[in-house]
Amino acid sequence: MVEPRDIAVRRLSMIVEQYVEARRQQRYGFVSTDQAARVIRRVLKSSLSEAPISDRQLDDMVAALAVENGLAVIFDRGTRGAADGTEVGLNRKEQVMRTPLETPDVAGAVDAILGGHTMPLSIGAVISLLRERTGTTRSDADLEGLIAKKAAIMDVHLSRGN
């Protein structure tokens, strides 16, 4: 006979798998443990009473599966409050890791660079100008793709050299 606890544990495991798979397919590139816990606990609200799981255990499940799927893990529990609705102590001693946000408008800077130059440019030169103007830490490949798309839309011809 199948125990209700075994069913609840399997259901939890399936929901975690579905959540991580959705994040991977949508190409987010990362999983937030706080956000994952909120979503998973909302979906499994009735089942978790049969298979109680701590925040730490849930974080570990999500993180292990995310890493297997090539996603980064952001351990951000406590930045907005606990996932189960309880308040987090405000006098915590450890630092809370927050998701790094890129504030400069990189796409706008690409538009400005491509629109403001009349002489031929190379993709390497545009990447250098972008890093100088915005301080972005995005990869060269990511920036190259953005520049190529913007150049095509603006009908600007770029060379591949530096």
N, C-alpha and C positions, 0 to 999 in steps of 0.2 A: 504494500500500500504506500502511496506517495504522501509524504507528510506536507502539510500546508506551508511549513517553514521552507522546505526544499523548493516548492513552487514559487514562493516569494523571492527566494534568493536567485533562482533562475530568471525570474521576471526582471529583477533588478539588474542582473548581468546583461540581459537582452536590451534593456533601456539604455544602459551605459554604452553598449556597443552601437546602438542606433544613433545616439547623440554624437559620439566621436566620429562615426562614419559620415553623418550629416555635415559636421564641421570640416572633415577632410574633403568631401565632395564639393563643398561650397568654396574651397580653397582659402579658408581663413588663415591657415598656417599655424594657428595656436588654439589652445583650449584654456579657458579660465576656470579654475577650480570653483570659484565662487559662483559664477554663472551656471556652470554645469550642475552644481549641487542644487541651486534654486530650481532649475528646470526639472531635474530628475526627482527631487522631493515633491514637486507639484504633481508630476505624473503619477508617482507611486504613493501618494499620500495615504491611501488605505492599506497598502501592502506592507509598508514599513513597520507597522505595529506587529506584524507577524515575523518580520525579519529585521529587527532593529540594527541600524548600522551607524557608527559614529561618523562625524565629519571627516576625521582623519582617514578612516577606512574607505570612505567614499572618494576622498581625494586620491588615495593610493590606487584605487580601481581605475579612476578616470585617467590619472597620470600614466599608469602602466599601459593602458590601451592606446592612449594618445601617442606615446613614444613608439609603440609597435607600428603605428600608422604614420610615423614620420612627422608628427605635429609637435610643436613646442608647447610647454606647459607653463602657465603663469599661476603660481601659488599665491592667490590674492584673497584668500579667506580673511574676513575681518575688515576689509576696506569699506564695506557698506553695512555690515551686521552679519550675524550668523545666519546660515541657510535655513535653520529650523525655526526662525522667528525670534529667538532669544537675543537679547542685546549683548554686544561685545563690550568688555570692560574698556573704558576710555583711558585708563592708566596703564596701558600695556608698556612693557619695557622694550620689547623687540621692535625693530623697524618693520613697517608693512611695505612689501614690494608692490609697486604700482606699475601698470602697463605703460611703457614709454610711448608718448604721443609725439608725433612729428608735427610741429606747429607751422613750419614754413610752407607756403603754397608753392610746391615744386612745379606743378603743372603750369601755374601762372608765370613762374620764372622762366620755364621753357618757352612759353608764348612770347614773353618779353625778349628773350635772347634771340629767338628765331625771327621775330618781327623787326628787331632793331638792327640787324646786321645785313649789309648789302653785299659784302664780300663773301666768298665761299668759306664755309665752315666744315670742320670735321666733327664726327660724333664725339671723339675724345676731347676736343676743345670745348664742346658744349657741356660735356660732363664735368670738366674742370671748372668752367664758369658756374655751373649749377652748385657744385660743392662750395665754391668760394662765396656765392651770393646767399645760399640758403643754409649751408652747414649740414645738409642732409647726409644720412649714413646709409641710405639705400644702396643696394648693390649696383655695380656697373651694368650688369645685364638688365636689371630692372629699369635703370635710368635710360639705357640704350633703347629699350622697347618703347618707353614713353616718348623719347625724343623722336624715334622713327615714326611713330603714329602721328605726333603733332606735326612733324615735317611733311608727312604725306597730306594731311588735311590742309596745311598752309601752302602746299606746293613749293616747298623749299628743298633744294637738293643739297645733300650732305655727302662728304666723302667718308670712307671708312678709316682712313689714317688718323694719326694724332695731329 
